[in-house]
Amino acid sequence: MPKAVHAKYGISYDSLNVLEGTIKRNQNLSEILHAYDISFQTLGRLSNISKPVFDIRKIRRGNPYTLFYSKNNSKTARYFVYEHTQVEFFVFDLTDSLRVIRKEKEIKSEQKTASGVISTSLWHTIKEEDLNPALVNELCEIFAWSIDFFGLQKGDSFKIIYEEQYVDSTSIGISKIYATWFNHMGEDFYAIPFVQNDRESFYDIEGNSLK
């Protein structure tokens, strides 16, 4: 039976050690890599090679990184991966090829339906139902011209069909609203999206704009 190959960010690390960390205050790439047997001369070349792809001065405090280094005594860095956003990351290839590659993580989309009954506030209900907090802003923006969300009543209710995006099982936001309904003080409000000239607007079931 073939031996399983372990990989991360597309890098096979069976023959390497893996160190995960986050960028610290005032920490830079040179400081991290020089501690793992990368000379200042090589770091200078890497900085120049990186410029068309990523400005290493834009590395942000608190962002995660992964360092792949050799298992021998030299602990020489072979690859450095910096996550610039939840989706975008950069691979610094420190082998003989010495290159920098921009990549993106796979984004998975999932259609969901959420509903709730107001007890005290929309925020409280969203939290109580363990729903994505971003739904509060979505509903408030969609019905901003129709419903006074500071005047919601106990028993008001809503339902929304939407698409949520995930990277590595972590939500990165709501990407699309398919339809939503809100009952406020016994009156039904509907919102259906319509895209024209790359601009999305919402309309009720009679075709009237909500703005």
Steps between C-alpha positions, in 0.01 A plus 500: 500500500642843403604718791268794566645837404433784741462842342394850596460796262601252230835437670597143591654508847581137581871584500458841665410645837202733510473807722181706519495848645365853474682818406601686816521874555789656304594156364605471137569222254878539518498453877298179475696343214850600615439298817455198273829511311400741221785745431449874470626474142225251416246715683599797286447298183169373634384855568571600139339188357193555716430860391287423191295249701484628857660788692644327806476829691123448502522198729248564776526444872273216613481325164584128496800343334640151455870422477629176347861427594747213471521233769880508518701708745511804272119537517511674163174661389368347176161667467327787673125550456339827603121535517421856393122455520266213578516406132827636358842364600857519372748215475866595532698218341843510666648204315740544209220646284441794742160633395179649639158372395159650571225246564142489623329249724199311373174678578196283559148639483199369690137601459328550834163595641470690828196611694411638839243668720588830665505494879683825580705601194614366164858472627390300804291263287783443250737425788243282679446291186879469452482661156764700316509852657543645149132422442412795725664746260357323196142521628538857623638617166241316291201630697650835602227693315215273612555404864612696806731247662509705820125447523482124459234329709509173689360235269627660178663233285724451199631245254793537265653276232864579433839370394791488742863446401754291688877451494642211704156458665510862620237747381640793304168671444162505331539519124141507377142554615242296309185620674379624835177561687433706810176525695482822701194587709290259294610636162702287257803645322675312221831560326620338179832598340534612140831573330522752218822647359696319774298680766276312744172647621217350702132497407179383664277229349312763301818625335533821698847614602565493874681833473 
